[in-house]
């Protein structure tokens, strides 16, 4: 899972510090998650999925799309509408 956290952060083009700020933790915590020095808690898992619209299945197993497509479609529809 640590590789997927790093891949997500890079896909979002966020530094460890900015990624951590959005999750309420410091860059050291993100570094330890990415390097496998710390396990991902259930709370952090849920926070990542909620904050970045990440698919729980992808984050857990690597299967499927990185992001939830339904929310992305809703955002695109709102952008077109407004």
C-alpha positions as CSV (number, residue, x, y, z in Angstrom):
1,X,0.0,0.0,0.0
2,X,2.9,2.3,0.6
3,X,3.8,2.4,-3.1
4,X,0.2,3.4,-3.9
5,X,0.3,6.2,-1.4
6,X,3.5,7.6,-3.1
7,X,1.9,7.1,-6.6
8,X,-1.2,8.9,-5.5
9,X,0.8,11.8,-4.1
10,X,2.9,12.1,-7.2
11,X,-0.3,11.9,-9.4
12,X,-1.7,14.8,-7.5
13,X,1.6,16.6,-7.8
14,X,1.8,17.3,-4.1
15,X,4.9,17.4,-1.9
16,X,4.9,15.3,1.3
17,X,4.3,18.4,3.3
18,X,1.2,19.5,1.2
19,X,-0.2,16.0,1.1
20,X,0.2,15.8,4.9
21,X,-1.4,19.1,5.5
22,X,-4.5,18.0,3.7
23,X,-4.6,15.0,6.0
24,X,-3.7,16.7,9.2
25,X,-0.3,15.1,9.6
26,X,3.3,16.2,9.1
27,X,5.6,15.3,6.2
28,X,7.5,12.9,8.4
29,X,4.3,10.8,8.9
30,X,3.8,10.7,5.1
31,X,7.5,9.8,4.5
32,X,7.2,6.9,7.0
33,X,4.0,5.7,5.3
34,X,5.6,5.8,1.9
35,X,8.7,4.0,3.1
36,X,6.8,1.3,5.0
37,X,8.1,2.4,8.4
38,X,4.5,3.0,9.6
39,X,1.3,1.1,8.9
40,X,-1.7,3.0,7.5
41,X,-4.4,3.3,10.2
42,X,-8.1,2.9,9.3
43,X,-8.6,6.6,10.1
44,X,-5.8,7.6,7.7
45,X,-7.0,5.2,5.1
46,X,-10.5,6.8,5.2
47,X,-9.1,10.3,5.2
48,X,-7.0,9.7,2.1
49,X,-10.0,8.2,0.3
50,X,-12.3,11.1,1.3
51,X,-9.9,14.0,0.9
52,X,-8.6,12.9,-2.5
53,X,-11.6,11.0,-3.9
54,X,-9.5,7.8,-4.0
55,X,-11.1,4.4,-4.6
56,X,-10.9,2.3,-1.5
57,X,-10.4,-0.8,-3.6
58,X,-7.5,0.7,-5.5
59,X,-5.8,1.9,-2.3
60,X,-6.2,-1.5,-0.6
61,X,-5.3,-3.8,-3.5
62,X,-4.2,-1.8,-6.5
63,X,-7.2,-3.0,-8.5
64,X,-9.4,-0.7,-10.5
65,X,-9.1,3.0,-11.0
66,X,-7.1,5.3,-8.7
67,X,-10.0,7.7,-8.3
68,X,-13.7,7.3,-7.9
69,X,-15.2,8.0,-11.3
70,X,-18.7,8.9,-10.3
71,X,-17.5,11.9,-8.3
72,X,-15.2,12.9,-11.2
73,X,-18.2,12.7,-13.6
74,X,-20.2,14.9,-11.2
75,X,-17.4,17.5,-11.1
76,X,-17.1,17.5,-14.9
77,X,-20.9,18.0,-15.2
78,X,-20.9,20.9,-12.8
79,X,-17.9,22.5,-14.6
80,X,-19.8,22.3,-17.9
81,X,-23.0,23.6,-16.3
82,X,-21.4,26.6,-14.7
